Amino acid sequence: MVTSNIEPILVVTGALTASAIGLFIAPEWTIRRVYGDTLSGEAARGVVRHWGLLLFCVGTLLVSAAFHPVLRNPALVLGSVEKAGFVVCVFGTSLRHSRVASFAAIADAAMALLYVLYLFGY
């Protein structure tokens, strides 16, 4: 089922991932809205901006993989690792108390599961 629907799955999940560009454009506002926290210092701001840009790139790669099958396996491995890492970062810390962060982590876990199912041929 996942295999036959991978193109729309990649477009939707890639677009959702790429929406993290908000962290690059408006890091303070996004962190406050999503995590209920504030940024402290230029180093934190720079790291968050870089994180947002990186997520935008991963999302763009996932969307591209929908239209270029040669990119699929590497993009899905990268996406799975990124999303699993985020899940661990949220549920392994006090971020789990944030409803928005927990929802995003659950969504990323579901996306990673879909990617792994595709990689194993389901």
N, C-alpha and C positions, 0 to 999 in steps of 0.2 A: 504494500500500500504506500509506504513512504517513497519507495523507489519510483513508482509511477507518478508521483506528485511532487517530485523534488524541485522542479522549476518554480512553481508558485511558493513552495515552502521557503526556498532560498531568497526569492524576491521580498517576501513579507518579513522574514526574520532578518535579512540583511538590511532592509530599510529601517527596521526597529533598532538594530544595532548601530547603524549609521546616525541615527537621531541623537546619539551622544555627542554630536558635534556642538551641542549646546554647552558642554563642559569647556570646549575650546573658546567659544565665542563669549560666553558670560559665565565664567567659573563660579563666582561668588553667588550669583542668583540661583544657578542650577544646584549647587551644593546645598544652599539654604532650603530650596523647594523640595529636593529629592531626599536629602538626608537629615534635614532639620538641624544643620550645623553650620558653622562659619569657617572660613579659611583664615589661617593666621600666617602671614609672612609671604614674601615673594617666592621662596622655595616651594611652599605648598601650592601657591597659585600656578607656578610653572609646571609642577608635576601634574596637577589636575588638568591643565590645558593640554599637556602632552598626552595624558590618558584619553581625553576626549578626542584628540586628533587620531590617536591609534585606534580607538574604537570605530571612528568614522571610516578609517582605512579598512579595518576588518569587515565592517558592514558592506562597504563598496565591493570588496573582494567577493563576499558571499553573493551579492546581486550579480556580479560579473560571472560567477560560476554557474548561475542559472542558465546563462546563454553560451557558455564555453565549457563543455564537458571535461576538457583536459584539465581545467582548474578545480574541478569539484572535489576530488579526494584531498588534495593539499589544503584547500579552503575549508573543508569540513573538519579536518584534523585541527587546523589552527583555530577555527571557531569553537570547536569542542573544548580545547584546552583553555581558551580565553574564558569561556562561559563557566566551565567547571571551577576555574580559579576564582571567578567572581562569586560563585556560590559559596565556596570555602571562606572567602574574605568576609562575606556578609554573615553567614550562619556560624562562623567560628569566632565572631567578635560581638561586641555590643550593638553593632549595626542591625542585628536581627530584631531589635526592638523597634526599629523604624518600619512602619507599614509599607511605605513606598519602596524602601530598599529590599525588604523581604519579598514583596510582590515581584520586583525586578529580578531577584535571585531565583524565585520559583519559575518565572518565565524563562530565564536563561537556562535553568536546569531542564525544562521541557524542550527548549531548542537543542541543547546538547544531546538529549536523548534521541531526538529525531535525527540528528546528524550521525550519531553512532549507529542507529538502526539502518540508515542508508549505507553507511560504510560496511556493515555486515550483511547487506543484501536483502533487507526486509522491505 
